Amino acid sequence: MSASPALATGATPLRVGIVGLGAVARVVYLPLLARRPEAFRVTALCDLSRTLLDDCGDRLAVPARGRHADLTALLEAGGVDAAIVLTSGSHAEAARLCAAAGLPTLVEKPLGYTLAEVDALRGCDLVQVGYMKLFDPAVRRAVQLLADRPQPRAVDVTVLHPPMDDQLAHLPAPTTAPRASVASRLDAALAAQRERALGPAAQALGTTYTDVLLGSIVHDLYVVRALAGDPKTIDWAVAWPDPAAPTSIELSGTLPTGARLSLRWHYLERYPAYREEVRVHDEEGSVELTFPSPYLLHAPTELRVTDRDGGGERSSTFRSTREAFEEQLSAFHRHATEGGSPIVTVDHGRRDIVTCQLIARALARQHGLEIGGEAEHAG
Ligand SMILES: NC(=O)c1ccc[n+]([C@@H]2O[C@H](COP(=O)([O-])OP(=O)(O)OC[C@H]3O[C@@H](n4cnc5c(N)ncnc54)[C@H](O)[C@@H]3O)[C@@H](O)[C@H]2O)c1
């Protein structure tokens, strides 16, 4: 499965099908696509919610024949050159269907919840995983700077996560739930994926695994990979006050260079603003990234570099208002029109599933839970 050079003229906009019209579609993707009419034209929509389909369809002038309640119907109807998958839950099956239809496909994180699902996609270069922070100019600059620095001694991550409602207060469109029959089918599929990933520990850690580890902490894992490599081990992890519904998680592990990773994630009910910090410390100084809420388009990530200079301390700051999601869409357009491998591949998504399973295993050990499924042998 590889991208078709038939799309490669670049002279006409890429006809895009959007699958999933929830918060990230309406706050981020649809506004950004609308800014690039020469590159993208949304010609088909898919969501379980009729209200969202009609609301977005009317705004984007997508005719009724381009509005679909399921992905198979969208693919059968045709009229799209590429797909962007923004549904909740695992994205692996949607990615597989789109790729089987020959469509270059951008799927939001996480790629999937189980290794079994993503193994069905292995080697598929039609699928780009939506790790937008890798396109953030501050992250790219940090990667360049680290290449010329001593080996990291330690990487520290801290995430301070207020409720989503605060971050989405500016969202204009309605939020609706799927019909009860569809919701119970989705719940059953999710329960089966958690069980496959974690075995008996899914009972207590299933939500923590899918919603916190693969839902939020995955962002930090792929940034850490870009800066210092994938964790080799996760030695210890704890979740509190309740491992089944944690508001805090702390973990530590080792990185390929021998550096240690420590990560703290806190969901804070009344914290004033989303904040995410990734710091790399070495013998001579530090390279630190501070990310704002992803929903604040163009709010700069701050890159701060501290070094010794003239017997004292010198620090410099880099900020760019180039939007990471927009850069990601440009890369997707290039991939869809020029072919080749995407920058963020199925393998990257798979590696983060492995790390989240290592974390779940460490949590199970810490909390006296029996682990099974894929996580028992992950790593
Ligand atoms: N990169 C980021 O910073 C970032 C930020 C937010 C969300 N996300 C990711 O984007 C995805 C969507 O997040 P959201 O906050 O918009 O979620 P949401 O719950 O607001 O919206 C999801 C939408 O998908 C629809 N949907 C679910 N299953 C479907 C199916 N099988 N077929 C068709 N439609 C379906 C739902 O009806 C809903 O409208 C998630 O995977 C999330 O992890 C990424």
The ligand as an SDF file (V2000), in Angstrom:
LIG
                    3D

 44 48  0  0  0  0  0  0  0  0999 V2000
   -3.1790   16.0850   18.6440 N   0  0  0  0  0  0  0  0  0  0  0  0
   -3.8560   16.6030   19.6470 C   0  0  0  0  0  0  0  0  0  0  0  0
   -3.3810   17.4510   20.3910 O   0  0  0  0  0  0  0  0  0  0  0  0
   -5.2610   16.1570   19.8760 C   0  0  0  0  0  0  0  0  0  0  0  0
   -6.1440   16.9560   20.6010 C   0  0  0  0  0  0  0  0  0  0  0  0
   -7.4310   16.4770   20.7890 C   0  0  0  0  0  0  0  0  0  0  0  0
   -7.8370   15.2580   20.2880 C   0  0  0  0  0  0  0  0  0  0  0  0
   -6.9410   14.5100   19.5910 N   0  0  0  0  0  0  0  0  0  0  0  0
   -7.3440   13.1780   19.0690 C   0  0  0  0  0  0  0  0  0  0  0  0
   -8.3500   13.3940   18.0940 O   0  0  0  0  0  0  0  0  0  0  0  0
   -9.3480   12.3990   18.1830 C   0  0  0  0  0  0  0  0  0  0  0  0
  -10.7070   13.0390   18.3490 C   0  0  0  0  0  0  0  0  0  0  0  0
  -10.7040   13.7870   19.5520 O   0  0  0  0  0  0  0  0  0  0  0  0
  -11.9230   14.7600   19.8890 P   0  0  0  0  0  0  0  0  0  0  0  0
  -11.5210   15.4650   21.1230 O   0  0  0  0  0  0  0  0  0  0  0  0
  -12.3100   15.5200   18.7050 O   0  0  0  0  0  0  0  0  0  0  0  0
  -13.0500   13.6790   20.2550 O   0  0  0  0  0  0  0  0  0  0  0  0
  -14.6310   13.9080   20.2730 P   0  0  0  0  0  0  0  0  0  0  0  0
  -15.1590   12.8520   21.1760 O   0  0  0  0  0  0  0  0  0  0  0  0
  -14.9560   15.3390   20.5360 O   0  0  0  0  0  0  0  0  0  0  0  0
  -15.0630   13.5970   18.7740 O   0  0  0  0  0  0  0  0  0  0  0  0
  -14.9700   12.3370   18.2090 C   0  0  0  0  0  0  0  0  0  0  0  0
  -16.0200   12.2850   17.0950 C   0  0  0  0  0  0  0  0  0  0  0  0
  -15.8490   11.0520   16.3870 O   0  0  0  0  0  0  0  0  0  0  0  0
  -17.1230   10.5050   16.1090 C   0  0  0  0  0  0  0  0  0  0  0  0
  -16.9650    9.0640   15.9830 N   0  0  0  0  0  0  0  0  0  0  0  0
  -16.5620    8.1700   16.9120 C   0  0  0  0  0  0  0  0  0  0  0  0
  -16.4910    6.9350   16.3930 N   0  0  0  0  0  0  0  0  0  0  0  0
  -16.8450    7.0420   15.0930 C   0  0  0  0  0  0  0  0  0  0  0  0
  -16.9720    6.1270   14.0320 C   0  0  0  0  0  0  0  0  0  0  0  0
  -16.6810    4.8250   14.2120 N   0  0  0  0  0  0  0  0  0  0  0  0
  -17.3700    6.5770   12.8290 N   0  0  0  0  0  0  0  0  0  0  0  0
  -17.6510    7.8880   12.6410 C   0  0  0  0  0  0  0  0  0  0  0  0
  -17.5600    8.8260   13.6120 N   0  0  0  0  0  0  0  0  0  0  0  0
  -17.1630    8.4030   14.8130 C   0  0  0  0  0  0  0  0  0  0  0  0
  -17.9790   10.8950   17.3130 C   0  0  0  0  0  0  0  0  0  0  0  0
  -19.3660   10.8870   16.9790 O   0  0  0  0  0  0  0  0  0  0  0  0
  -17.4620   12.2860   17.6270 C   0  0  0  0  0  0  0  0  0  0  0  0
  -18.1810   13.3050   16.9630 O   0  0  0  0  0  0  0  0  0  0  0  0
   -8.9580   11.5030   19.3640 C   0  0  0  0  0  0  0  0  0  0  0  0
   -8.3490   10.3500   18.8650 O   0  0  0  0  0  0  0  0  0  0  0  0
   -7.9520   12.3050   20.1360 C   0  0  0  0  0  0  0  0  0  0  0  0
   -6.9590   11.4790   20.7090 O   0  0  0  0  0  0  0  0  0  0  0  0
   -5.6810   14.9230   19.3720 C   0  0  0  0  0  0  0  0  0  0  0  0
  1  2  1  0
  2  3  2  0
  2  4  1  0
  4  5  1  0
  4 44  2  0
  5  6  2  0
  6  7  1  0
  7  8  2  0
  8  9  1  0
  8 44  1  0
  9 10  1  0
  9 42  1  0
 10 11  1  0
 11 12  1  0
 11 40  1  0
 12 13  1  0
 13 14  1  0
 14 15  2  0
 14 16  1  0
 14 17  1  0
 17 18  1  0
 18 19  2  0
 18 20  1  0
 18 21  1  0
 21 22  1  0
 22 23  1  0
 23 24  1  0
 23 38  1  0
 24 25  1  0
 25 26  1  0
 25 36  1  0
 26 27  1  0
 26 35  1  0
 27 28  2  0
 28 29  1  0
 29 30  1  0
 29 35  2  0
 30 31  1  0
 30 32  2  0
 32 33  1  0
 33 34  2  0
 34 35  1  0
 36 37  1  0
 36 38  1  0
 38 39  1  0
 40 41  1  0
 40 42  1  0
 42 43  1  0
M  CHG  2   8   1  16  -1
M  END
$$$$
